[in-house]
C-alpha cells in the first residue's frame, strides 16, 4: 500500500471537521487537525435546505419545516417543499458529531503543527475582511413563551416589517414549537449596528407581530458574515471553507456549500497529489451575486420587493434549489424576469470601492 500523504488542517471549525469526518473516504491522504482551541465560539443554528449531499446533516437536524414565508409590509409569500425542507442544525452538535467520526477514522488532533511539516496545509481560518465590504450581521436569541404563540409548521425566513433605516433589515424566526423559537434581527449592510438596535427590533417584532412581551431568553447568538469574494487569509496556503470561497456572497450561506466543496475535494483526490479545493460557486453565480449586492448596497429599500418577487416567481422546490446553488438556465431566466430591471442594469456599470462584493 502506498504511503499516505500528510495533510494538516488549520482550525477546527465547520470546514476542517466536516472534511476530517470523511477521512475514511480518502485512501491516500492522512489528516491532522491543528486545533489550538482559538475557534471556540457560542452555539449557532445553521440553516439549509435538505439536499442529496446533506443527508448526514438532515438526519441530525433539530427541526425541519416543509413551509416557509417571506413577508414584506404589503405582501406575504408562502412556499413549501416535500423534497427539500428547510432545516436547522446546532453548530455544537454538528462539530461534535464530526469530531467523533474523525477520531474513529484515525485523524490526529494536536494544538500546533509537528516539527516535520505536512506535505499540504489546508487553512480553514476565517479570511480577512476589507473595510467597506458588504456584511450579513445578526443578533438574536432563542425564547420560550408560557403559552402557544408560534406556528411551528412554518419558518419565517425574512420578515421585512421592521426598521429599515440602517439598510436591508429583516427578522428571521425559526419556531421549534408553539412556545419556543429562535428570533434574529439580520441586516445586509457595510456597517454593523449598535447592539441595542438588534435587541430593540426583536422586542418590537415579538410584541407587535407575534403578540408577546413576556418570555424567557434561553440563549443568545450573533455573527458577522462577509458577503463577498475574499482572498485567502494566507496566499501561500490552500484555503478551505469560508477561507476557500465557500460562502455564497448573495446570501451568506456557508454550511451547505462547505459540504458541497468537500464532495468536490473527495471526487478529485489523486494518489500522491495535493488535494484540490475549488469554490463551489460558478462564475455566472458569482457575477449575478455581485450585481445583486450592488443593488442592495445602493438601493436597500428594494429588498422587500426583490425577495418577495423571487419567492413569488419560484416554486418551493425551485426556491430551495436556487439558494443551494443548483439553479439551471430555466430557473435563472425565471428569476431575471422577476427582478426590477433598471436597478440591475445600473448595477452593471457600478463598482464598489471596497472591492468585489
HELIX and SHEET records of a PDB file:
HELIX    1   1 UNK A   14  UNK A   20  1                                   7    
HELIX    2   2 UNK A   23  UNK A   25  5                                   3    
HELIX    3   3 UNK A   52  UNK A   54  5                                   3    
HELIX    4   4 UNK A   55  UNK A   59  1                                   5    
HELIX    5   5 UNK A   91  UNK A  104  1                                  14    
HELIX    6   6 UNK A  195  UNK A  205  1                                  11    
HELIX    7   7 UNK A  206  UNK A  210  3                                   5    
HELIX    8   8 UNK A  241  UNK A  244  5                                   4    
HELIX    9   9 UNK A  255  UNK A  268  1                                  14    
HELIX   10  10 UNK A  283  UNK A  298  1                                  16    
HELIX   11  11 UNK A  300  UNK A  302  5                                   3    
HELIX   12  12 UNK A  303  UNK A  313  1                                  11    
HELIX   13  13 UNK A  316  UNK A  323  1                                   8    
HELIX   14  14 UNK A  329  UNK A  338  1                                  10    
HELIX   15  15 UNK A  341  UNK A  347  1                                   7    
SHEET    1   A 5 UNK A 108  UNK A 110  0                                        
SHEET    2   A 5 UNK A  29  UNK A  34  1                                        
SHEET    3   A 5 UNK A   5  UNK A  10  1                                        
SHEET    4   A 5 UNK A 120  UNK A 123  1                                        
SHEET    5   A 5 UNK A 238  UNK A 239  1                                        
SHEET    1   B 3 UNK A  45  UNK A  49  0                                        
SHEET    2   B 3 UNK A  86  UNK A  90 -1                                        
SHEET    3   B 3 UNK A  63  UNK A  65 -1                                        
SHEET    1   C 7 UNK A  75  UNK A  80  0                                        
SHEET    2   C 7 UNK A  67  UNK A  72 -1                                        
SHEET    3   C 7 UNK A 154  UNK A 159  1                                        
SHEET    4   C 7 UNK A 168  UNK A 175 -1                                        
SHEET    5   C 7 UNK A 180  UNK A 189 -1                                        
SHEET    6   C 7 UNK A 135  UNK A 145 -1                                        
SHEET    7   C 7 UNK A 215  UNK A 226 -1                                        
END                                                                             
